[in-house]
Amino acid sequence: MYDTKPGWWIARELGLRLGLERWFRWETIEEWLDRRLLSIGSSLDRMRDEGGIAVQ
């Protein structure tokens, strides 16, 4: 009943099946976010430490 996948997972799986592996080198949403944040000189851990991301 509650066996659903998040949108990021569906997009990644579709990309992998279409042969676009080089664009989907991450395995978790946290890894993807961290890579994006590194491009602007930050990180997921830094955002969490500074209160920029609510941790559940």
DSSP file (Angstrom, degrees, kcal/mol; ACC not computed):
  #  RESIDUE AA STRUCTURE BP1 BP2  ACC     N-H-->O    O-->H-N    N-H-->O    O-->H-N    TCO  KAPPA ALPHA  PHI   PSI    X-CA   Y-CA   Z-CA
    1    1 A M              0   0    0      0, 0.0     0, 0.0     0, 0.0     0, 0.0   0.000 360.0 360.0 360.0 -40.7    0.0    0.0    0.0
    2    2 A Y        +     0   0    0      1,-0.1     2,-1.2     2,-0.0     0, 0.0  -0.091 360.0 121.7-109.5  34.7    2.8    2.4    0.9
    3    3 A D        +     0   0    0      2,-0.0     2,-0.3     0, 0.0    -1,-0.1  -0.580  37.0 136.9 -98.4  70.7    5.3    1.1   -1.6
    4    4 A T        -     0   0    0     -2,-1.2    -2,-0.0     0, 0.0     0, 0.0  -0.815  44.8-136.1-115.4 157.1    6.0    4.2   -3.7
    5    5 A K        -     0   0    0     -2,-0.3    -2,-0.0     1,-0.0     2,-0.0  -0.866  25.6-111.0-110.6 145.1    9.2    5.7   -4.9
    6    6 A P     >  -     0   0    0      0, 0.0     4,-1.9     0, 0.0     3,-0.5  -0.313  30.4-109.1 -71.4 159.4   10.2    9.4   -4.8
    7    7 A G  H  > S+     0   0    0      1,-0.2     4,-2.5     2,-0.2     5,-0.2   0.854 117.0  55.8 -56.7 -40.5   10.4   11.5   -8.0
    8    8 A W  H  > S+     0   0    0      1,-0.2     4,-2.2     2,-0.2    -1,-0.2   0.877 107.6  50.1 -62.5 -37.0   14.2   11.8   -7.9
    9    9 A W  H  > S+     0   0    0     -3,-0.5     4,-2.7     2,-0.2    -1,-0.2   0.910 110.6  48.8 -67.2 -42.9   14.5    8.0   -7.8
   10   10 A I  H  X S+     0   0    0     -4,-1.9     4,-2.3     2,-0.2    -2,-0.2   0.920 112.2  48.7 -62.9 -44.5   12.2    7.6  -10.7
   11   11 A A  H  X S+     0   0    0     -4,-2.5     4,-2.4     2,-0.2    -2,-0.2   0.908 112.8  48.2 -62.4 -42.5   14.1   10.2  -12.7
   12   12 A R  H  X S+     0   0    0     -4,-2.2     4,-2.6     2,-0.2    -2,-0.2   0.940 112.0  48.0 -64.5 -47.6   17.4    8.5  -11.9
   13   13 A E  H  X S+     0   0    0     -4,-2.7     4,-2.3     1,-0.2    -2,-0.2   0.900 112.3  49.5 -61.1 -41.5   16.2    5.0  -12.8
   14   14 A L  H  X S+     0   0    0     -4,-2.3     4,-1.3    -5,-0.2    -1,-0.2   0.928 111.3  49.5 -62.8 -45.4   14.8    6.3  -16.1
   15   15 A G  H  <>S+     0   0    0     -4,-2.4     5,-2.8     1,-0.2     3,-0.2   0.904 110.9  49.7 -60.3 -42.7   18.0    8.1  -16.9
   16   16 A L  H ><5S+     0   0    0     -4,-2.6     3,-1.5     1,-0.2     5,-0.3   0.913 110.2  50.1 -63.2 -42.6   20.1    4.9  -16.2
   17   17 A R  H 3<5S+     0   0    0     -4,-2.3    -1,-0.2     1,-0.3    -2,-0.2   0.726 107.2  55.4 -70.0 -20.9   17.8    2.8  -18.3
   18   18 A L  T 3<5S-     0   0    0     -4,-1.3    -1,-0.3    -3,-0.2    -2,-0.2   0.373 122.5-105.6 -90.4   3.8   18.2    5.3  -21.2
   19   19 A G  T < 5S+     0   0    0     -3,-1.5     3,-0.3    -4,-0.1    -3,-0.2   0.743  83.2 127.5  82.2  23.4   22.0    5.0  -21.0
   20   20 A L    > < +     0   0    0     -5,-2.8     3,-1.9     1,-0.2     4,-0.5  -0.181  18.5 139.2-104.6  39.5   22.6    8.4  -19.4
   21   21 A E  G >   +     0   0    0      1,-0.3     3,-1.5    -5,-0.3    -1,-0.2   0.819  62.8  64.5 -54.8 -36.1   24.7    7.0  -16.5
   22   22 A R  G 3  S+     0   0    0     -3,-0.3     3,-0.3     1,-0.3    -1,-0.3   0.731 103.4  48.4 -65.1 -19.3   27.2    9.9  -16.6
   23   23 A W  G <  S+     0   0    0     -3,-1.9    -1,-0.3     1,-0.2    -2,-0.2   0.525 112.2  49.5 -93.3  -8.2   24.4   12.3  -15.6
   24   24 A F    <   +     0   0    0     -3,-1.5    -1,-0.2    -4,-0.5    -2,-0.1  -0.438  60.9 139.5-129.3  58.0   23.2   10.2  -12.7
   25   25 A R        +     0   0    0     -3,-0.3     2,-0.2    -2,-0.0    -1,-0.1   0.470  52.8  86.4 -82.1  -1.7   26.4    9.3  -10.8
   26   26 A W        -     0   0    0     -3,-0.1     3,-0.1     1,-0.1    -3,-0.0  -0.664  55.3-166.4 -98.8 154.8   24.7    9.8   -7.4
   27   27 A E  S    S+     0   0    0     -2,-0.2     2,-0.3     1,-0.1    -1,-0.1   0.598  71.2  38.7-114.4 -19.1   22.7    7.1   -5.6
   28   28 A T  S  > S-     0   0    0      1,-0.1     4,-1.9   -20,-0.0     5,-0.1  -0.899  78.7-118.3-129.9 160.4   20.8    9.0   -2.9
   29   29 A I  H  > S+     0   0    0     -2,-0.3     4,-2.6     1,-0.2     5,-0.2   0.843 116.1  57.0 -65.3 -32.1   19.1   12.4   -2.8
   30   30 A E  H  > S+     0   0    0      2,-0.2     4,-2.5     1,-0.2    -1,-0.2   0.902 105.7  49.5 -65.1 -40.5   21.6   13.5   -0.2
   31   31 A E  H  > S+     0   0    0      2,-0.2     4,-2.1     1,-0.2    -2,-0.2   0.906 111.9  48.4 -64.8 -41.4   24.6   12.7   -2.5
   32   32 A W  H  X S+     0   0    0     -4,-1.9     4,-2.2     2,-0.2    -2,-0.2   0.932 112.5  48.3 -63.6 -46.4   23.0   14.7   -5.3
   33   33 A L  H  X S+     0   0    0     -4,-2.6     4,-2.7     1,-0.2     5,-0.2   0.913 110.2  52.1 -60.8 -42.9   22.3   17.7   -3.0
   34   34 A D  H  X S+     0   0    0     -4,-2.5     4,-2.4     1,-0.2    -1,-0.2   0.911 109.2  49.6 -62.1 -42.5   25.8   17.6   -1.7
   35   35 A R  H  X S+     0   0    0     -4,-2.1     4,-1.1     2,-0.2    -1,-0.2   0.909 112.2  48.1 -61.9 -42.1   27.3   17.6   -5.2
   36   36 A R  H  < S+     0   0    0     -4,-2.2     3,-0.4     1,-0.2     4,-0.3   0.914 112.9  47.9 -64.9 -43.0   25.1   20.6   -6.2
   37   37 A L  H ><>S+     0   0    0     -4,-2.7     5,-2.5     1,-0.2     3,-1.5   0.857 104.5  59.9 -67.9 -35.0   26.0   22.5   -3.0
   38   38 A L  H ><5S+     0   0    0     -4,-2.4     3,-1.6     1,-0.3    -1,-0.2   0.831  94.8  64.8 -61.3 -30.6   29.8   21.8   -3.6
   39   39 A S  T 3<5S+     0   0    0     -4,-1.1    -1,-0.3    -3,-0.4    -2,-0.2   0.691 107.8  40.8 -67.5 -16.6   29.5   23.6   -6.9
   40   40 A I  T < 5S-     0   0    0     -3,-1.5    -1,-0.3    -4,-0.3    -2,-0.2   0.171 126.7 -96.9-114.5  15.9   28.7   26.8   -4.9
   41   41 A G  T < 5S+     0   0    0     -3,-1.6    -3,-0.2     1,-0.3     2,-0.2   0.734  92.1  95.4  81.8  23.1   31.2   26.2   -2.2
   42   42 A S      < -     0   0    0     -5,-2.5     2,-0.3    -8,-0.1    -1,-0.3  -0.615  54.9-146.8-127.5-171.2   29.0   24.7    0.4
   43   43 A S     >  -     0   0    0     -2,-0.2     4,-2.3     1,-0.1     5,-0.2  -0.975  30.2-109.6-155.0 164.0   28.0   21.2    1.5
   44   44 A L  H  > S+     0   0    0     -2,-0.3     4,-2.3     1,-0.2     5,-0.2   0.899 119.0  52.0 -64.6 -41.0   25.0   19.4    2.9
   45   45 A D  H  > S+     0   0    0      2,-0.2     4,-2.9     1,-0.2    -1,-0.2   0.916 109.4  49.8 -62.0 -42.5   26.7   19.0    6.3
   46   46 A R  H  > S+     0   0    0      2,-0.2     4,-2.2     1,-0.2     6,-0.3   0.922 110.0  50.4 -62.3 -43.8   27.4   22.7    6.4
   47   47 A M  H  <>S+     0   0    0     -4,-2.3     5,-2.9     1,-0.2     6,-0.9   0.908 112.8  46.7 -60.9 -41.9   23.8   23.5    5.6
   48   48 A R  H ><5S+     0   0    0     -4,-2.3     3,-1.4     4,-0.2    -2,-0.2   0.934 111.9  50.5 -64.4 -45.9   22.6   21.2    8.3
   49   49 A D  H 3<5S+     0   0    0     -4,-2.9    -2,-0.2     1,-0.3    -1,-0.2   0.845 112.5  46.8 -61.5 -34.9   25.1   22.6   10.9
   50   50 A E  T 3<5S-     0   0    0     -4,-2.2    -1,-0.3    -5,-0.2    -2,-0.2   0.341 118.3-108.7 -92.3   7.1   24.0   26.2   10.1
   51   51 A G  T < 5S+     0   0    0     -3,-1.4    -3,-0.2    -4,-0.2    -2,-0.1   0.652  82.6 125.7  79.4  14.9   20.3   25.4   10.3
   52   52 A G  S   <S+     0   0    0     -5,-2.9     2,-0.4    -6,-0.3    -4,-0.2   0.653  71.9  42.8 -80.3 -14.8   19.7   25.8    6.5
   53   53 A I  S    S-     0   0    0     -6,-0.9     2,-0.5    -5,-0.1    -2,-0.2  -0.997  81.6-131.3-133.6 128.8   18.1   22.3    6.3
   54   54 A A        -     0   0    0     -2,-0.4     2,-0.5    -3,-0.1    -6,-0.1  -0.671  23.1-144.3 -78.3 126.3   15.6   20.8    8.7
   55   55 A V              0   0    0     -2,-0.5    -1,-0.0     1,-0.1    -2,-0.0  -0.805 360.0 360.0 -95.7 127.4   16.7   17.3    9.7
   56   56 A Q              0   0    0     -2,-0.5    -1,-0.1     0, 0.0    -2,-0.0   0.435 360.0 360.0 -96.3 360.0   13.9   14.8   10.2
